[in-house]
């Protein structure tokens, strides 16, 4: 029994440095994990925000298209109809270009 206690305290005394280093490594890893989890949450929030902005933009284009089509349908004027459709296509192209530029900016963070 005495040898057990002697061995226990002997190991405890001589392994202090090893135990301290292991605790430091564990602490650093826990901090890194915490930082990565926070970054993950932030990136998820950014993704949700971008998806909502995209949905809003698509709905705006859809409303604009519906307005153009309703107006031109009532007037029975085909030239205005195609001009309205061309405007919508240009708007979609502009939004597409802006979203690509925005995507590049967010990747540069």
N, CA, C and O atoms as CSV, one atom per row, in Angstrom:
chain,resi,resn,atom,element,x,y,z
A,1,UNK,N,N,0.821,-1.191,0.000
A,1,UNK,CA,C,0.000,0.000,0.000
A,1,UNK,C,C,0.871,1.264,0.000
A,1,UNK,O,O,0.583,2.235,-0.698
A,2,UNK,N,N,1.910,1.225,0.776
A,2,UNK,CA,C,2.807,2.368,0.855
A,2,UNK,C,C,3.486,2.610,-0.493
A,2,UNK,O,O,3.690,3.761,-0.881
A,3,UNK,N,N,3.836,1.549,-1.205
A,3,UNK,CA,C,4.462,1.713,-2.520
A,3,UNK,C,C,3.481,2.310,-3.528
A,3,UNK,O,O,3.886,3.060,-4.417
A,4,UNK,N,N,2.204,1.986,-3.397
A,4,UNK,CA,C,1.192,2.558,-4.291
A,4,UNK,C,C,1.132,4.076,-4.119
A,4,UNK,O,O,1.148,4.818,-5.100
A,5,UNK,N,N,1.062,4.536,-2.850
A,5,UNK,CA,C,1.010,5.978,-2.597
A,5,UNK,C,C,2.304,6.657,-3.025
A,5,UNK,O,O,2.288,7.761,-3.569
A,6,UNK,N,N,3.417,5.989,-2.776
A,6,UNK,CA,C,4.705,6.561,-3.174
A,6,UNK,C,C,4.768,6.688,-4.695
A,6,UNK,O,O,5.202,7.717,-5.213
A,7,UNK,N,N,4.344,5.665,-5.404
A,7,UNK,CA,C,4.351,5.715,-6.873
A,7,UNK,C,C,3.396,6.790,-7.386
A,7,UNK,O,O,3.723,7.514,-8.327
A,8,UNK,N,N,2.216,6.898,-6.771
A,8,UNK,CA,C,1.228,7.893,-7.194
A,8,UNK,C,C,1.799,9.305,-7.055
A,8,UNK,O,O,1.742,10.088,-8.004
A,9,UNK,N,N,2.342,9.636,-5.895
A,9,UNK,CA,C,2.877,10.982,-5.682
A,9,UNK,C,C,4.149,11.213,-6.491
A,9,UNK,O,O,4.404,12.330,-6.940
A,10,UNK,N,N,4.943,10.167,-6.678
A,10,UNK,CA,C,6.135,10.274,-7.507
A,10,UNK,C,C,5.742,10.615,-8.946
A,10,UNK,O,O,6.321,11.515,-9.554
A,11,UNK,N,N,4.757,9.894,-9.489
A,11,UNK,CA,C,4.269,10.169,-10.850
A,11,UNK,C,C,3.655,11.557,-10.942
A,11,UNK,O,O,3.871,12.281,-11.913
A,12,UNK,N,N,2.892,11.917,-9.927
A,12,UNK,CA,C,2.255,13.232,-9.914
A,12,UNK,C,C,3.298,14.339,-9.913
A,12,UNK,O,O,3.157,15.325,-10.637
A,13,UNK,N,N,4.325,14.186,-9.120
A,13,UNK,CA,C,5.363,15.204,-9.012
A,13,UNK,C,C,6.164,15.323,-10.304
A,13,UNK,O,O,6.413,16.433,-10.775
A,14,UNK,N,N,6.564,14.209,-10.875
A,14,UNK,CA,C,7.418,14.248,-12.057
A,14,UNK,C,C,6.646,14.442,-13.365
A,14,UNK,O,O,7.259,14.721,-14.396
A,15,UNK,N,N,5.353,14.305,-13.348
A,15,UNK,CA,C,4.549,14.501,-14.557
A,15,UNK,C,C,3.826,15.842,-14.571
A,15,UNK,O,O,2.944,16.058,-15.401
A,16,UNK,N,N,4.189,16.742,-13.664
A,16,UNK,CA,C,3.542,18.055,-13.629
A,16,UNK,C,C,3.722,18.795,-14.951
A,16,UNK,O,O,2.768,19.346,-15.500
A,17,UNK,N,N,4.941,18.801,-15.450
A,17,UNK,CA,C,5.234,19.519,-16.692
A,17,UNK,C,C,4.443,18.925,-17.861
A,17,UNK,O,O,3.876,19.650,-18.677
A,18,UNK,N,N,4.420,17.615,-17.922
A,18,UNK,CA,C,3.677,16.943,-18.994
A,18,UNK,C,C,2.185,17.266,-18.897
A,18,UNK,O,O,1.547,17.570,-19.904
A,19,UNK,N,N,1.636,17.200,-17.691
A,19,UNK,CA,C,0.216,17.505,-17.491
A,19,UNK,C,C,-0.090,18.959,-17.822
A,19,UNK,O,O,-1.135,19.263,-18.398
A,20,UNK,N,N,0.830,19.867,-17.453
A,20,UNK,CA,C,0.626,21.284,-17.745
A,20,UNK,C,C,0.604,21.518,-19.257
A,20,UNK,O,O,-0.241,22.260,-19.759
A,21,UNK,N,N,1.522,20.892,-19.975
A,21,UNK,CA,C,1.561,21.042,-21.432
A,21,UNK,C,C,0.296,20.477,-22.076
A,21,UNK,O,O,-0.248,21.068,-23.008
A,22,UNK,N,N,-0.160,19.349,-21.581
A,22,UNK,CA,C,-1.395,18.763,-22.117
A,22,UNK,C,C,-2.586,19.683,-21.877
A,22,UNK,O,O,-3.446,19.827,-22.746
A,23,UNK,N,N,-2.641,20.303,-20.705
A,23,UNK,CA,C,-3.734,21.236,-20.407
A,23,UNK,C,C,-3.661,22.462,-21.304
A,23,UNK,O,O,-4.692,22.952,-21.765
A,24,UNK,N,N,-2.447,22.970,-21.560
A,24,UNK,CA,C,-2.288,24.121,-22.451
A,24,UNK,C,C,-2.756,23.777,-23.864
A,24,UNK,O,O,-3.466,24.554,-24.502
A,25,UNK,N,N,-2.354,22.619,-24.334
A,25,UNK,CA,C,-2.760,22.190,-25.679
A,25,UNK,C,C,-4.277,22.040,-25.745
A,25,UNK,O,O,-4.910,22.475,-26.708
A,26,UNK,N,N,-4.853,21.426,-24.721
A,26,UNK,CA,C,-6.307,21.250,-24.677
A,26,UNK,C,C,-7.011,22.599,-24.664
A,26,UNK,O,O,-8.011,22.788,-25.356
A,27,UNK,N,N,-6.489,23.537,-23.877
A,27,UNK,CA,C,-7.086,24.871,-23.800
A,27,UNK,C,C,-7.015,25.576,-25.152
A,27,UNK,O,O,-7.993,26.181,-25.591
A,28,UNK,N,N,-5.849,25.498,-25.817
A,28,UNK,CA,C,-5.717,26.132,-27.135
A,28,UNK,C,C,-6.683,25.521,-28.151
A,28,UNK,O,O,-7.303,26.232,-28.942
A,29,UNK,N,N,-6.798,24.204,-28.116
A,29,UNK,CA,C,-7.710,23.539,-29.048
A,29,UNK,C,C,-9.166,23.910,-28.766
A,29,UNK,O,O,-9.947,24.104,-29.697
A,30,UNK,N,N,-9.532,24.008,-27.498
A,30,UNK,CA,C,-10.901,24.410,-27.151
A,30,UNK,C,C,-11.185,25.830,-27.618
A,30,UNK,O,O,-12.276,26.113,-28.115
A,31,UNK,N,N,-10.213,26.728,-27.464
A,31,UNK,CA,C,-10.392,28.109,-27.938
A,31,UNK,C,C,-10.542,28.141,-29.454
A,31,UNK,O,O,-11.371,28.875,-29.992
A,32,UNK,N,N,-9.729,27.337,-30.132
A,32,UNK,CA,C,-9.805,27.299,-31.597
A,32,UNK,C,C,-11.151,26.746,-32.052
A,32,UNK,O,O,-11.751,27.266,-32.993
A,33,UNK,N,N,-11.624,25.700,-31.391
A,33,UNK,CA,C,-12.932,25.125,-31.726
A,33,UNK,C,C,-14.023,26.161,-31.508
A,33,UNK,O,O,-14.924,26.301,-32.334
A,34,UNK,N,N,-13.944,26.881,-30.404
A,34,UNK,CA,C,-14.939,27.916,-30.113
A,34,UNK,C,C,-14.922,29.001,-31.188
A,34,UNK,O,O,-15.973,29.450,-31.646
A,35,UNK,N,N,-13.720,29.416,-31.586
A,35,UNK,CA,C,-13.590,30.436,-32.633
A,35,UNK,C,C,-14.187,29.941,-33.954
A,35,UNK,O,O,-14.895,30.682,-34.636
A,36,UNK,N,N,-13.900,28.693,-34.310
A,36,UNK,CA,C,-14.434,28.133,-35.556
A,36,UNK,C,C,-15.952,27.989,-35.512
A,36,UNK,O,O,-16.624,28.193,-36.523
A,37,UNK,N,N,-16.494,27.641,-34.351
A,37,UNK,CA,C,-17.948,27.546,-34.221
A,37,UNK,C,C,-18.595,28.916,-34.397
A,37,UNK,O,O,-19.634,29.033,-35.048
A,38,UNK,N,N,-17.985,29.957,-33.820
A,38,UNK,CA,C,-18.519,31.312,-33.989
A,38,UNK,C,C,-18.447,31.742,-35.447
A,38,UNK,O,O,-19.382,32.352,-35.966
A,39,UNK,N,N,-17.331,31.424,-36.110
A,39,UNK,CA,C,-17.184,31.765,-37.522
A,39,UNK,C,C,-18.212,31.018,-38.365
A,39,UNK,O,O,-18.765,31.578,-39.312
A,40,UNK,N,N,-18.467,29.768,-38.029
A,40,UNK,CA,C,-19.461,28.963,-38.733
A,40,UNK,C,C,-20.843,29.595,-38.603
A,40,UNK,O,O,-21.579,29.697,-39.584
A,41,UNK,N,N,-21.190,30.015,-37.399
A,41,UNK,CA,C,-22.485,30.662,-37.175
A,41,UNK,C,C,-22.569,31.953,-37.975
A,41,UNK,O,O,-23.599,32.239,-38.585
A,42,UNK,N,N,-21.491,32.735,-37.979
A,42,UNK,CA,C,-21.468,33.989,-38.732
A,42,UNK,C,C,-21.649,33.731,-40.228
A,42,UNK,O,O,-22.398,34.444,-40.895
A,43,UNK,N,N,-20.970,32.722,-40.751
A,43,UNK,CA,C,-21.096,32.402,-42.176
A,43,UNK,C,C,-22.498,31.909,-42.519
A,43,UNK,O,O,-23.020,32.218,-43.590
A,44,UNK,N,N,-23.104,31.151,-41.621
A,44,UNK,CA,C,-24.490,30.717,-41.851
A,44,UNK,C,C,-25.423,31.919,-41.904
A,44,UNK,O,O,-26.308,31.988,-42.756
A,45,UNK,N,N,-25.219,32.872,-40.983
A,45,UNK,CA,C,-26.048,34.075,-40.980
A,45,UNK,C,C,-25.872,34.862,-42.275
A,45,UNK,O,O,-26.847,35.359,-42.840
A,46,UNK,N,N,-24.623,34.977,-42.748
A,46,UNK,CA,C,-24.368,35.676,-44.008
A,46,UNK,C,C,-25.039,34.965,-45.179
A,46,UNK,O,O,-25.594,35.612,-46.066
A,47,UNK,N,N,-24.988,33.640,-45.180
A,47,UNK,CA,C,-25.624,32.867,-46.249
A,47,UNK,C,C,-27.131,33.078,-46.250
A,47,UNK,O,O,-27.733,33.274,-47.306
A,48,UNK,N,N,-27.738,33.039,-45.074
A,48,UNK,CA,C,-29.182,33.265,-44.975
A,48,UNK,C,C,-29.522,34.669,-45.456
A,48,UNK,O,O,-30.505,34.861,-46.171
A,49,UNK,N,N,-28.710,35.654,-45.065
A,49,UNK,CA,C,-28.943,37.036,-45.488
A,49,UNK,C,C,-28.865,37.153,-47.014
A,49,UNK,O,O,-29.708,37.803,-47.633
A,50,UNK,N,N,-27.856,36.523,-47.616
A,50,UNK,CA,C,-27.714,36.572,-49.078
A,50,UNK,C,C,-28.886,35.892,-49.776
A,50,UNK,O,O,-29.371,36.376,-50.799
A,51,UNK,N,N,-29.338,34.770,-49.222
A,51,UNK,CA,C,-30.483,34.077,-49.819
A,51,UNK,C,C,-31.729,34.947,-49.758
A,51,UNK,O,O,-32.493,35.005,-50.722
A,52,UNK,N,N,-31.943,35.626,-48.627
A,52,UNK,CA,C,-33.109,36.502,-48.503
A,52,UNK,C,C,-33.021,37.673,-49.473
A,52,UNK,O,O,-34.021,38.052,-50.082
A,53,UNK,N,N,-31.821,38.251,-49.620
A,53,UNK,CA,C,-31.648,39.343,-50.578
A,53,UNK,C,C,-31.928,38.855,-51.998
A,53,UNK,O,O,-32.554,39.562,-52.787
A,54,UNK,N,N,-31.473,37.665,-52.317
A,54,UNK,CA,C,-31.709,37.102,-53.648
A,54,UNK,C,C,-33.203,36.889,-53.879
A,54,UNK,O,O,-33.718,37.207,-54.950
A,55,UNK,N,N,-33.894,36.355,-52.882
A,55,UNK,CA,C,-35.338,36.137,-53.004
A,55,UNK,C,C,-36.056,37.461,-53.193
A,55,UNK,O,O,-36.965,37.556,-54.018
A,56,UNK,N,N,-35.662,38.493,-52.438
A,56,UNK,CA,C,-36.275,39.815,-52.590
A,56,UNK,C,C,-36.060,40.366,-53.993
A,56,UNK,O,O,-36.971,40.944,-54.586
A,57,UNK,N,N,-34.852,40.184,-54.522
A,57,UNK,CA,C,-34.546,40.694,-55.857
A,57,UNK,C,C,-35.356,39.953,-56.921
A,57,UNK,O,O,-35.863,40.572,-57.856
A,58,UNK,N,N,-35.478,38.647,-56.782
A,58,UNK,CA,C,-36.273,37.864,-57.734
A,58,UNK,C,C,-37.738,38.293,-57.676
A,58,UNK,O,O,-38.393,38.415,-58.710
A,59,UNK,N,N,-38.244,38.519,-56.476
A,59,UNK,CA,C,-39.639,38.954,-56.336
A,59,UNK,C,C,-39.838,40.345,-56.940
A,59,UNK,O,O,-40.876,40.619,-57.542
A,60,UNK,N,N,-38.841,41.227,-56.779
A,60,UNK,CA,C,-38.936,42.563,-57.369
A,60,UNK,C,C,-38.989,42.458,-58.892
A,60,UNK,O,O,-39.784,43.142,-59.536
A,61,UNK,N,N,-38.149,41.608,-59.460
A,61,UNK,CA,C,-38.150,41.413,-60.915
A,61,UNK,C,C,-39.475,40.815,-61.364
A,61,UNK,O,O,-40.022,41.215,-62.391
A,62,UNK,N,N,-39.986,39.869,-60.609
A,62,UNK,CA,C,-41.266,39.248,-60.958
A,62,UNK,C,C,-42.395,40.276,-60.924
A,62,UNK,O,O,-43.243,40.297,-61.815
A,63,UNK,N,N,-42.406,41.129,-59.898
A,63,UNK,CA,C,-43.440,42.177,-59.828
A,63,UNK,C,C,-43.326,43.135,-61.007
A,63,UNK,O,O,-44.330,43.543,-61.590
A,64,UNK,N,N,-42.086,43.489,-61.350
A,64,UNK,CA,C,-41.877,44.385,-62.485
A,64,UNK,C,C,-42.355,43.736,-63.780
A,64,UNK,O,O,-42.992,44.388,-64.608
A,65,UNK,N,N,-42.051,42.469,-63.951
A,65,UNK,CA,C,-42.490,41.749,-65.147
A,65,UNK,C,C,-44.011,41.676,-65.205
A,65,UNK,O,O,-44.606,41.902,-66.259
A,66,UNK,N,N,-44.638,41.364,-64.082
A,66,UNK,CA,C,-46.102,41.302,-64.053
A,66,UNK,C,C,-46.723,42.654,-64.381
A,66,UNK,O,O,-47.715,42.727,-65.106
A,67,UNK,N,N,-46.138,43.724,-63.847
A,67,UNK,CA,C,-46.658,45.067,-64.131
A,67,UNK,C,C,-46.544,45.380,-65.615
A,67,UNK,O,O,-47.491,45.875,-66.227
A,68,UNK,N,N,-45.373,45.089,-66.197
A,68,UNK,CA,C,-45.170,45.349,-67.625
A,68,UNK,C,C,-46.149,44.541,-68.476
A,68,UNK,O,O,-46.752,45.064,-69.413
A,69,UNK,N,N,-46.297,43.268,-68.139
A,69,UNK,CA,C,-47.182,42.420,-68.936
A,69,UNK,C,C,-48.642,42.853,-68.811
A,69,UNK,O,O,-49.371,42.852,-69.803
A,70,UNK,N,N,-49.076,43.222,-67.610
A,70,UNK,CA,C,-50.461,43.664,-67.428
A,70,UNK,C,C,-50.716,44.959,-68.179
A,70,UNK,O,O,-51.751,45.114,-68.827
A,71,UNK,N,N,-49.770,45.890,-68.092
A,71,UNK,CA,C,-49.929,47.174,-68.781
A,71,UNK,C,C,-49.994,46.964,-70.286
A,71,UNK,O,O,-50.866,47.516,-70.956
A,72,UNK,N,N,-49.081,46.175,-70.812
A,72,UNK,CA,C,-49.038,45.959,-72.255
A,72,UNK,C,C,-50.199,45.106,-72.741
A,72,UNK,O,O,-50.648,45.274,-73.875
A,73,UNK,N,N,-50.689,44.206,-71.921
A,73,UNK,CA,C,-51.835,43.391,-72.301
A,73,UNK,C,C,-53.079,44.259,-72.427
A,73,UNK,O,O,-53.885,44.067,-73.337
A,74,UNK,N,N,-53.237,45.212,-71.513
A,74,UNK,CA,C,-54.402,46.096,-71.565
A,74,UNK,C,C,-54.343,47.002,-72.787
A,74,UNK,O,O,-55.378,47.317,-73.374
A,75,UNK,N,N,-53.145,47.424,-73.173
A,75,UNK,CA,C,-53.000,48.332,-74.311
A,75,UNK,C,C,-53.023,47.607,-75.652
A,75,UNK,O,O,-53.195,48.238,-76.694
A,76,UNK,N,N,-52.853,46.304,-75.633
A,76,UNK,CA,C,-52.764,45.514,-76.866
A,76,UNK,C,C,-51.686,46.058,-77.797
A,76,UNK,O,O,-51.858,46.070,-79.016
A,77,UNK,N,N,-50.601,46.496,-77.232
A,77,UNK,CA,C,-49.522,47.075,-78.019
A,77,UNK,C,C,-48.305,46.155,-77.918
A,77,UNK,O,O,-47.635,46.107,-76.887
A,78,UNK,N,N,-48.031,45.429,-78.998
A,78,UNK,CA,C,-46.944,44.446,-78.970
A,78,UNK,C,C,-45.564,45.079,-78.856
A,78,UNK,O,O,-44.676,44.505,-78.225
A,79,UNK,N,N,-45.368,46.251,-79.455
A,79,UNK,CA,C,-44.053,46.886,-79.361
A,79,UNK,C,C,-43.725,47.219,-77.911
A,79,UNK,O,O,-42.603,47.002,-77.455
A,80,UNK,N,N,-44.707,47.744,-77.194
A,80,UNK,CA,C,-44.480,48.050,-75.780
A,80,UNK,C,C,-44.259,46.775,-74.975
A,80,UNK,O,O,-43.482,46.758,-74.021
A,81,UNK,N,N,-44.951,45.708,-75.372
A,81,UNK,CA,C,-44.777,44.431,-74.682
A,81,UNK,C,C,-43.334,43.963,-74.801
A,81,UNK,O,O,-42.707,43.600,-73.806
A,82,UNK,N,N,-42.807,43.974,-76.031
A,82,UNK,CA,C,-41.437,43.509,-76.220
A,82,UNK,C,C,-40.434,44.477,-75.612
A,82,UNK,O,O,-39.388,44.049,-75.125
A,83,UNK,N,N,-40.726,45.748,-75.628
A,83,UNK,CA,C,-39.836,46.717,-74.969
A,83,UNK,C,C,-39.810,46.453,-73.464
A,83,UNK,O,O,-38.755,46.523,-72.832
A,84,UNK,N,N,-40.972,46.152,-72.898
A,84,UNK,CA,C,-41.037,45.836,-71.466
A,84,UNK,C,C,-40.270,44.572,-71.136
A,84,UNK,O,O,-39.572,44.499,-70.125
A,85,UNK,N,N,-40.407,43.574,-72.001
A,85,UNK,CA,C,-39.678,42.321,-71.773
A,85,UNK,C,C,-38.172,42.550,-71.890
A,85,UNK,O,O,-37.388,41.998,-71.118
A,86,UNK,N,N,-37.776,43.379,-72.874
A,86,UNK,CA,C,-36.352,43.707,-72.997
A,86,UNK,C,C,-35.835,44.419,-71.746
A,86,UNK,O,O,-34.725,44.150,-71.286
A,87,UNK,N,N,-36.651,45.334,-71.197
A,87,UNK,CA,C,-36.258,46.015,-69.957
A,87,UNK,C,C,-36.078,45.023,-68.814
A,87,UNK,O,O,-35.138,45.128,-68.027
A,88,UNK,N,N,-36.984,44.071,-68.735
A,88,UNK,CA,C,-36.896,43.060,-67.674
A,88,UNK,C,C,-35.639,42.216,-67.854
A,88,UNK,O,O,-34.943,41.921,-66.882
A,89,UNK,N,N,-35.347,41.826,-69.090
A,89,UNK,CA,C,-34.148,41.019,-69.353
A,89,UNK,C,C,-32.891,41.800,-68.985
A,89,UNK,O,O,-31.964,41.243,-68.396
A,90,UNK,N,N,-32.855,43.085,-69.326
A,90,UNK,CA,C,-31.702,43.912,-68.956
A,90,UNK,C,C,-31.572,44.014,-67.442
A,90,UNK,O,O,-30.466,43.968,-66.904
A,91,UNK,N,N,-32.698,44.151,-66.759
A,91,UNK,CA,C,-32.673,44.219,-65.296
A,91,UNK,C,C,-32.126,42.927,-64.710
A,91,UNK,O,O,-31.312,42.949,-63.787
A,92,UNK,N,N,-32.580,41.800,-65.252
A,92,UNK,CA,C,-32.093,40.502,-64.767
A,92,UNK,C,C,-30.590,40.374,-65.009
A,92,UNK,O,O,-29.861,39.892,-64.143
A,93,UNK,N,N,-30.126,40.804,-66.184
A,93,UNK,CA,C,-28.698,40.734,-66.476
A,93,UNK,C,C,-27.900,41.612,-65.523
A,93,UNK,O,O,-26.837,41.209,-65.052
A,94,UNK,N,N,-28.406,42.814,-65.234
A,94,UNK,CA,C,-27.715,43.714,-64.302
A,94,UNK,C,C,-27.651,43.105,-62.910
A,94,UNK,O,O,-26.615,43.157,-62.248
A,95,UNK,N,N,-28.760,42.531,-62.474
A,95,UNK,CA,C,-28.790,41.905,-61.144
A,95,UNK,C,C,-27.833,40.725,-61.102
A,95,UNK,O,O,-27.149,40.507,-60.102
A,96,UNK,N,N,-27.785,39.967,-62.187
A,96,UNK,CA,C,-26.882,38.818,-62.246
A,96,UNK,C,C,-25.429,39.272,-62.149
A,96,UNK,O,O,-24.633,38.668,-61.429
A,97,UNK,N,N,-25.087,40.322,-62.865
A,97,UNK,CA,C,-23.722,40.850,-62.820
A,97,UNK,C,C,-23.406,41.379,-61.431
A,97,UNK,O,O,-22.323,41.127,-60.901
A,98,UNK,N,N,-24.352,42.118,-60.830
A,98,UNK,CA,C,-24.132,42.659,-59.487
A,98,UNK,C,C,-23.963,41.546,-58.472
A,98,UNK,O,O,-23.129,41.650,-57.573
A,99,UNK,N,N,-24.745,40.477,-58.604
A,99,UNK,CA,C,-24.620,39.375,-57.644
A,99,UNK,C,C,-23.280,38.667,-57.810
A,99,UNK,O,O,-22.697,38.212,-56.825
A,100,UNK,N,N,-22.781,38.567,-59.047
A,100,UNK,CA,C,-21.467,37.955,-59.252
A,100,UNK,C,C,-20.382,38.827,-58.649
A,100,UNK,O,O,-19.454,38.317,-58.022
A,101,UNK,N,N,-20.489,40.138,-58.832
A,101,UNK,CA,C,-19.515,41.052,-58.245
A,101,UNK,C,C,-19.600,40.990,-56.730
A,101,UNK,O,O,-18.573,40.983,-56.052
A,102,UNK,N,N,-20.811,40.945,-56.191
A,102,UNK,CA,C,-20.994,40.832,-54.748
A,102,UNK,C,C,-20.419,39.544,-54.215
A,102,UNK,O,O,-19.852,39.520,-53.122
A,103,UNK,N,N,-20.559,38.459,-54.980
A,103,UNK,CA,C,-20.000,37.178,-54.561
A,103,UNK,C,C,-18.491,37.230,-54.489
A,103,UNK,O,O,-17.882,36.633,-53.601
A,104,UNK,N,N,-17.885,37.948,-55.429
A,104,UNK,CA,C,-16.434,38.083,-55.411
A,104,UNK,C,C,-16.005,38.884,-54.192
A,104,UNK,O,O,-15.018,38.544,-53.538
A,105,UNK,N,N,-16.740,39.945,-53.883
A,105,UNK,CA,C,-16.394,40.766,-52.727
A,105,UNK,C,C,-16.488,39.964,-51.444
A,105,UNK,O,O,-15.617,40.076,-50.582
A,106,UNK,N,N,-17.528,39.158,-51.300
A,106,UNK,CA,C,-17.677,38.387,-50.067
A,106,UNK,C,C,-16.609,37.311,-49.967
A,106,UNK,O,O,-16.251,36.915,-48.857
A,107,UNK,N,N,-16.088,36.827,-51.083
A,107,UNK,CA,C,-15.035,35.817,-51.029
A,107,UNK,C,C,-13.698,36.423,-50.630
A,107,UNK,O,O,-12.802,35.709,-50.181
A,108,UNK,N,N,-13.556,37.740,-50.792
A,108,UNK,CA,C,-12.300,38.394,-50.452
A,108,UNK,C,C,-12.167,38.682,-48.969
A,108,UNK,O,O,-11.097,39.103,-48.531
A,109,UNK,N,N,-13.205,38.472,-48.182
A,109,UNK,CA,C,-13.149,38.776,-46.747
A,109,UNK,C,C,-12.007,38.098,-46.106
A,109,UNK,O,O,-11.802,38.239,-44.900
